[in-house]
Amino acid sequence: MDAPNRVSYTWASGGEKHTVTWTLQDLGDGKVNLHLEQTGFANAQGLEGARYGWGKWCGELKKVLA
């Protein structure tokens, strides 16, 4: 953890070890960029599933923040 700018966590499932890292970047004028990175995919199917899941989750977060 690089508080308050970065948090990272790891878990293992189905023979894969995934790491998710969230990074906040101050853009000034009250704007903040939230960057998400996930690593550890053994195949394209897992990557596509994560893209769908994170896209859906982030879409809901956007609604809550609006």
The 8 nearest C-alpha neighbors of each residue, nearest first, counted from 0:
[[1, 6, 2, 5, 7, 3, 4, 8],
 [0, 2, 5, 4, 3, 6, 7, 22],
 [3, 1, 4, 0, 5, 6, 22, 23],
 [2, 4, 1, 5, 23, 6, 0, 22],
 [5, 3, 23, 2, 1, 22, 24, 6],
 [6, 4, 22, 1, 21, 0, 2, 3],
 [5, 7, 0, 21, 20, 1, 22, 8],
 [6, 8, 20, 19, 0, 21, 5, 18],
 [7, 9, 19, 18, 20, 6, 10, 17],
 [10, 8, 18, 17, 19, 16, 7, 11],
 [11, 9, 17, 16, 18, 12, 8, 15],
 [10, 12, 16, 15, 17, 14, 13, 9],
 [13, 11, 15, 14, 16, 10, 17, 9],
 [14, 12, 15, 11, 16, 41, 10, 17],
 [13, 15, 12, 11, 16, 41, 17, 40],
 [16, 14, 12, 11, 13, 17, 39, 41],
 [15, 17, 11, 39, 10, 12, 18, 14],
 [18, 16, 39, 9, 10, 38, 11, 15],
 [17, 19, 9, 38, 37, 8, 39, 20],
 [20, 18, 37, 7, 8, 36, 9, 17],
 [19, 21, 7, 36, 6, 35, 37, 22],
 [20, 22, 35, 6, 34, 5, 7, 36],
 [23, 21, 5, 34, 4, 33, 20, 24],
 [24, 22, 33, 4, 32, 5, 34, 31],
 [25, 23, 32, 31, 26, 22, 33, 4],
 [24, 26, 31, 27, 30, 32, 23, 29],
 [27, 25, 30, 31, 24, 32, 28, 29],
 [26, 28, 29, 30, 25, 31, 24, 32],
 [27, 29, 30, 26, 25, 31, 32, 24],
 [30, 28, 27, 31, 26, 25, 32, 24],
 [29, 31, 26, 27, 28, 25, 32, 24],
 [32, 30, 25, 26, 24, 33, 23, 29],
 [31, 33, 24, 23, 34, 25, 26, 30],
 [34, 32, 23, 22, 31, 24, 35, 21],
 [33, 35, 22, 21, 32, 23, 36, 20],
 [36, 34, 21, 20, 22, 33, 37, 19],
 [35, 37, 20, 19, 21, 38, 34, 18],
 [38, 36, 19, 18, 20, 17, 35, 39],
 [39, 37, 18, 17, 40, 19, 36, 16],
 [38, 40, 17, 16, 15, 41, 18, 37],
 [39, 41, 42, 38, 46, 45, 15, 17],
 [40, 42, 39, 15, 43, 45, 46, 44],
 [43, 41, 44, 40, 45, 46, 47, 39],
 [42, 44, 46, 45, 47, 41, 40, 48],
 [45, 43, 47, 46, 42, 48, 49, 41],
 [46, 44, 48, 43, 47, 42, 40, 49],
 [45, 47, 43, 49, 48, 44, 40, 50],
 [46, 48, 50, 44, 49, 45, 43, 51],
 [49, 47, 45, 51, 46, 50, 52, 44],
 [48, 50, 52, 46, 51, 47, 53, 45],
 [51, 49, 47, 53, 48, 52, 54, 46],
 [50, 52, 54, 48, 49, 53, 55, 47],
 [51, 53, 49, 55, 54, 50, 56, 48],
 [52, 54, 56, 50, 55, 51, 57, 49],
 [55, 53, 51, 57, 52, 56, 50, 58],
 [54, 56, 58, 52, 53, 57, 51, 59],
 [55, 57, 53, 59, 58, 54, 52, 60],
 [58, 56, 60, 54, 59, 55, 53, 61],
 [59, 57, 55, 61, 56, 60, 54, 62],
 [58, 60, 62, 56, 57, 61, 63, 55],
 [61, 59, 57, 63, 62, 58, 64, 56],
 [60, 62, 58, 64, 59, 63, 57, 65],
 [63, 61, 59, 65, 60, 64, 58, 57],
 [64, 62, 60, 61, 65, 59, 58, 57],
 [63, 65, 61, 62, 60, 59, 58, 57],
 [64, 62, 63, 61, 60, 59, 58, 57]]
